Amino acid sequence: MSIEVHLEHIVKAFDTTVAVNDVSLEIREGELFFLLGPSGCGKSTFLRIVAGFYQPDVGDLRFGDRVINNLPPHKRNTGMVFQNYALWPHMTVFENVEYGLTLRKIDKGTRKKKVTEVLEVVRMPEYADRPVNKLSGGQQQRIALARALVVEPDVLLLDEPLSNLDAQLRLEMRQEIKRIHSQAGTTSIYVTHDQQEALSLADRMAVMKDGKIIQVGSPREVYRFPTNAFVASFIGETNFIRGTIQSQSNGAAEIWTEIGTLRSTTVYHKFTDGEDVICSIRPESIHIEESAPAEAPNQLRAKVLSVTYLGRIEEYQLALGNQLAVKAILYNPGTQGKNIDDILNLWISAEDVIPLPASVPDDEDR
Ligand code: ATP
């Protein structure tokens, strides 16, 4: 069974550190929900509150309709997957996965059936009799997932589950987690500071900073419509160009900047004319190859400051105007690419210029 998780004005402090600061969230039944943020922002504390290892100082935690603030961890029917797998090294794969069922006093025949089924789900049935310390990191993480899923938890909690794996294995396991989640359909909360993991897997994600939730949305919403400059730079890479709103109409604006007037057709904050803003422009939205379409907005000239060839792409630091440096990306750079000191003509689609508030209030939650 799978369940909705509600957090209502949850606060958790340690001495003077407010690790989770008035967090309200609704995690939908069956969704793979990501909590993302820099180190120390409160992600693990959040997860521990949901698991029951910490009690909130203020606020309510509900699973479905039931307030469970004081319910001990073993009565919450959650499954947990940790960064370090936390398997029992002296036990076999089968015994590790079976353990939670034994604790729940499930009979032997049912235990065997359920362990066999879940080992099929994680594609490890032939490893049942092997001691877990004779498995690779990726295999151990599959067993950790199997162990969490076998008890059919209402909520699955994953705390940086892939961060001990090497880059290639991490990519493979991402797809595995997606597949296993869609097969099991368990409401899952996944904590990470890896934005690629979140973008590639999440149904929805919350970005957290200093104990607060700054934005909640689908990966595409958060990437395309960041609520402020922190989210824009934390989720993906971006360039910031400071400016002042000159004029606006129907979700479009002319913005005066030190490199000239930029046109944006993606204005989703409420600004007044004359207000200072920060324009976020992603490196991939700076067009440096194609000739600009007729009447293309935001045509600029730039000088190449540095070139980094990465095979699939080439990255450039470009000087715009007198001193502003921005990053741009050329896909499929071929045999030529660009060279330092080349002068380029650029253009940026008006929908890719995103004006954001220049100043963010202390509480960050506008
Ligand atoms: P990381 O990504 O580095 O694991 P995090 O986002 O999970 O970080 P938390 O571990 O939740 O962050 O910590 C949030 C804040 O609360 C930090 O400032 C941390 O130092 C503090 N904190 C966490 N646990 C405790 C504790 N048991 N006692 C005192 N302070 C704590």
Residues whose N, C-alpha, C, O or C-beta is under 5 A from the ligand:
A	BS01	ATP	F14 T17 A19 P38 S39 G40 C41 G42 K43 S44 T45
